[in-house]
Amino acid sequence: MSKEAVLLELRHVGKYFGGLRAVDDINIKVESGDLHCLLGPNGAGKSTIFKMIMGIYKPTNGSVFFNQRNVTHLKSWDRVKLGISIKMQTPGVFGELTVYENMKIAVQHFTRHAEVKSEVSRLLELLMIRDLKDELVDNLSHGQQQWLEIGMALACKPKLLLLDEPAAGMGPEETDRTAELIRQLNQQGITILFIDHDMAFVKKLARNTTVLHLGRKFAEGTVEEIETNQQVVDIYLGKS
């Protein structure tokens, strides 16, 4: 892996809350163009790592590099301007506003005024929810709200998109549609790092996977390598 190929790198990153080591000495590299998964059960440290990448949490130790730049001490907004965006697990949309109004709020900060309407339309078309543009967000299904928030995260035209359990709470049809959307975004050139603990969903998408256990990196490799790693199987997949 060349230095130029690495878009995101965590070097010996740790986060402690008092005596609790939520994340301990994590080293991760995500290549430009990758579709990379952080896999592990609740409490493994996945969301804490996302918050350190995004600047919501400051690491207790270690460094975060993005596009070969040390961003450890940058504010979240400055990281967004560099090309990092995030969709958290719980949708952060405005339920009392329409789909179009939600998307416009996100887009207007990153698009020239004259182009806002066309950019909103483009994103709604990409998300396959253009026919819902005048619907109040409170009336959408859980999956539709998740897709809308992915669209809002795309408003800043990110180089790196962080997705925290993007298919959580969805049925099979919505899950498949979400996986297809993520694949499409990746094919358009967006590097994606996503969190999950459902191996079936991970297998639909990830090329590379980092497995976390009790705040530490437990294993790393391709999906095929992780799936056949007996220690991972024993701890995470519950299979013999």
C-alpha positions in Angstrom: 0.0 0.0 0.0 1.6 3.3 -1.1 1.5 6.3 1.2 -0.6 8.2 -1.4 -3.2 5.3 -1.4 -4.0 5.8 2.3 -6.9 8.2 2.8 -7.5 7.7 6.5 -5.1 6.5 9.1 -5.4 6.1 12.8 -2.0 5.8 14.6 -2.0 4.3 18.1 -5.4 6.0 18.9 -6.9 5.5 22.3 -9.9 7.0 24.1 -10.3 6.7 27.9 -13.3 7.7 30.0 -11.9 7.8 33.5 -10.6 4.3 34.1 -12.6 2.8 31.1 -10.5 2.2 28.0 -13.2 2.4 25.3 -10.6 2.3 22.6 -7.0 1.3 23.1 -4.0 1.6 20.8 -5.9 1.3 17.5 -4.0 1.3 14.2 -6.2 1.4 11.1 -5.5 2.3 7.4 -8.3 2.9 4.9 -7.3 3.1 1.3 -8.7 5.6 -1.1 -11.7 4.0 -2.9 -12.1 1.3 -0.3 -15.4 -0.1 1.2 -14.1 -0.9 4.7 -16.0 -2.2 7.6 -15.5 -1.9 11.4 -17.0 -5.1 12.7 -17.8 -6.0 16.2 -20.6 -6.3 18.9 -21.9 -3.4 21.0 -19.3 -2.0 23.3 -16.4 -2.9 21.0 -15.5 0.8 20.5 -16.7 1.2 16.9 -18.8 4.4 17.4 -16.1 5.9 19.7 -13.6 5.5 16.8 -16.1 7.2 14.4 -16.4 10.2 16.8 -12.7 10.5 17.0 -12.4 10.5 13.2 -15.1 13.1 13.0 -13.6 15.3 15.8 -16.6 14.8 18.2 -14.2 13.2 20.6 -10.5 14.1 21.0 -8.3 11.1 21.4 -6.7 10.5 24.7 -3.6 9.5 22.8 -2.6 8.8 19.2 -3.2 10.7 16.0 -5.8 10.8 13.2 -4.5 11.5 9.6 -6.8 12.3 6.7 -5.3 12.6 3.2 -1.8 12.6 4.8 -2.7 15.5 7.0 -2.8 15.3 10.8 -6.3 16.3 11.7 -6.2 15.2 15.3 -6.8 18.7 16.7 -9.2 20.0 14.0 -12.8 20.8 14.8 -15.5 18.7 13.2 -16.6 21.5 10.8 -13.0 21.8 9.5 -12.9 18.1 8.9 -16.2 18.3 6.9 -14.6 21.0 4.8 -11.7 18.7 4.1 -14.1 16.0 2.9 -15.2 13.8 5.8 -18.9 13.3 6.4 -20.9 11.1 8.7 -24.3 9.5 9.1 -24.9 8.4 12.6 -27.0 5.3 13.5 -30.0 7.3 14.8 -31.4 9.6 12.0 -30.8 13.3 12.7 -33.4 14.6 10.3 -36.0 17.3 10.9 -39.3 15.4 11.2 -41.6 18.5 11.0 -40.0 19.5 7.6 -40.4 18.0 4.2 -37.9 15.7 2.5 -37.0 18.6 0.1 -36.6 21.1 3.0 -34.3 18.7 4.9 -32.1 18.2 1.9 -32.0 21.9 1.0 -30.8 22.7 4.6 -27.8 20.3 4.0 -27.1 21.3 0.4 -27.2 25.1 0.8 -24.0 25.2 2.8 -21.9 23.5 0.1 -23.5 24.6 -3.2 -23.9 27.9 -5.0 -27.3 29.4 -4.5 -28.3 29.1 -8.2 -27.5 25.3 -8.1 -29.1 24.3 -4.9 -32.4 23.2 -6.5 -30.7 21.0 -9.1 -28.3 19.5 -6.5 -31.2 18.6 -4.2 -33.0 17.0 -7.1 -29.9 15.0 -8.1 -29.5 13.6 -4.6 -33.1 12.7 -4.2 -33.0 10.9 -7.5 -29.8 9.1 -6.4 -31.6 8.0 -3.2 -34.7 7.0 -5.1 -37.0 9.2 -2.9 -37.6 12.0 -5.3 -41.3 11.2 -5.4 -41.3 11.8 -1.6 -39.9 15.3 -1.8 -43.0 17.0 -0.5 -43.7 14.4 2.3 -43.1 15.3 5.9 -40.1 13.4 7.2 -42.2 12.2 10.2 -44.3 10.2 7.8 -41.4 8.3 6.2 -40.5 4.8 7.1 -37.4 4.1 9.1 -35.5 3.1 6.0 -36.5 6.2 4.0 -35.3 8.4 6.9 -32.0 6.6 6.8 -31.6 7.1 3.1 -32.5 10.8 3.5 -29.8 11.2 6.1 -27.3 9.5 3.8 -28.2 12.0 1.2 -27.7 14.9 3.6 -24.3 13.5 4.5 -23.5 13.6 0.8 -24.3 17.3 0.5 -20.7 18.2 1.3 -19.4 16.1 -1.5 -17.2 14.0 0.8 -14.1 12.0 -0.1 -14.8 9.8 3.0 -18.2 8.8 4.1 -18.7 7.3 7.6 -21.9 5.2 8.0 -22.8 3.9 11.5 -25.0 0.7 11.1 -26.7 2.1 7.9 -29.2 -0.8 7.7 -30.0 -1.1 11.4 -33.7 -1.7 12.0 -34.5 -2.4 8.3 -36.3 -5.3 6.7 -34.7 -7.5 4.0 -35.9 -5.4 1.1 -34.8 -2.1 2.6 -31.5 -3.7 3.6 -30.8 -4.9 0.1 -31.6 -1.4 -1.3 -29.3 0.2 1.2 -26.5 -2.1 0.3 -27.0 -1.3 -3.4 -27.0 2.5 -2.6 -23.7 2.2 -0.7 -22.1 0.2 -3.6 -23.3 2.8 -6.0 -21.8 5.6 -4.0 -18.5 3.7 -3.7 -18.4 3.2 -7.5 -18.8 6.9 -7.9 -15.5 7.4 -6.1 -16.5 7.9 -2.4 -14.4 6.0 0.1 -16.7 4.4 2.7 -16.0 3.3 6.2 -19.0 1.7 7.8 -19.8 0.1 11.2 -21.8 -3.1 11.6 -22.1 -6.3 13.6 -24.2 -8.2 11.1 -21.9 -10.4 9.1 -24.6 -11.1 6.5 -24.8 -7.3 5.7 -21.0 -7.0 5.8 -20.6 -9.8 3.2 -22.8 -7.8 0.8 -20.4 -4.9 0.8 -17.0 -4.8 2.5 -13.8 -5.5 0.7 -11.7 -5.0 3.9 -12.7 -5.5 7.5 -11.3 -4.5 10.8 -12.6 -6.6 13.7 -12.8 -4.9 17.2 -13.0 -6.6 20.5 -13.2 -4.8 23.9 -11.7 -1.6 22.4 -8.8 -3.2 20.6 -8.1 -4.4 17.1 -8.7 -8.1 17.1 -8.3 -9.1 13.4 -8.1 -7.5 10.0 -8.3 -8.7 6.4 -10.7 -9.3 3.6 -14.2 -10.4 4.3 -13.3 -13.9 3.2 -10.3 -14.0 5.6 -12.4 -12.7 8.5 -15.2 -15.1 7.9 -12.8 -18.1 8.0 -10.8 -16.8 11.0 -11.8 -19.3 13.7 -11.2 -16.9 16.6 -13.5 -14.3 14.9 -16.1 -17.1 14.3 -16.0 -18.2 17.9 -16.3 -14.7 19.4 -18.5 -12.8 16.9 -20.4 -15.2 14.7 -21.4 -17.8 17.4 -20.7 -20.7 15.1 -18.6 -23.8 15.7 
